[in-house]
Amino acid sequence: MTDPLQPDPSLLQDIVTMKMSFGKYKGTLLCDLPEFYLNWFKRQGFPKGKLGILLETMYEIRLNGLTDLLKPLRGGR
């Protein structure tokens, strides 16, 4: 059984492989979305469901300067 208080490591893998499904940045990897776009979602509200969770996670990663956590998953990029 997984601990609901522990982060799901698969979220990070999804952030570096999943692409934005709509809007101006459709087709862009979630990890490559511009910071201002993530900030806009923070102000307006993140979408419901998994995409919203991933976008909010990416927002928090950027906010806290933790983008280096994604490098191993991206092959060092």
Order of alpha helices (4+ residues) and beta strands (2+ residues): alpha-alpha-alpha
